[in-house]
């Protein structure tokens, strides 16, 4: 492989890595953050079922933990 070609490839890789690192930097949170999601599932029957099922699992695990 010619030195010029290798140099060109390394330069491209360096630019790609710099771009990846830049995009991985923490971003500013959106205005309102998590507060915008509060209440978004009110009245949603599927979400109600998910919450009920999760509560049932936690109750069962709690009973199991108490028994040892």
N, C-alpha and C positions, 0 to 999 in steps of 0.2 A: 504494500500500500504506500503510495507516495506521501511524503511529509505534508505537502499542501492539502491533500485530501484529509489526512488525519487531523491536521490543524483546523480545517473547516468543520469537520464532524465534532471535534471537541468544543469549538465555539458554539455550534448549534446546541450541543448538549448543555453547555453552561447557561445559555439563554433559556432553554426549556426548564432546567432546574430552578433558575431564578424566578421564572414565571410561576412554577409550582409552589415555591416557598412563599412568594408574594400572595398567591391566592389562598394559601393555608393560614395566613395571619388572621387573628381574631377580628371580626367585623364589629361595628357598633350595633348594639341591639336595636331592633325596630322600635319606633315610637309606641309606647304602651306596653311593649314586651309581652310577657305572659298574661297580663291583665286583659289583653284583647281576646284571649281564648276563654275567659271565664264566662260561663253560661251558654257557650256555643252549642252544647248538647241538651239544653233544657227541652224537655218534651220529646226527646228522641227515644223511641221504644227500644231500639237495638242497644243503645248506650245504657239504658236502664237495665237490660238483661245482662250486659257485660259487668256492670257494677254489682248486681245481685249475685252473679256467679263468682266474682272475685271475693265478695264477702263470705259466701258459702265455703269457698276454698280456705280462706283465712280462719274461719270458725273451726273447720275440720282439722286444720293443722294445729290450731291452738289446743283442741281436745287431745290430739295425738301427743303433743308435747307434754301436756299435764300428766298423761299416763306413763310417759317415759319411754 
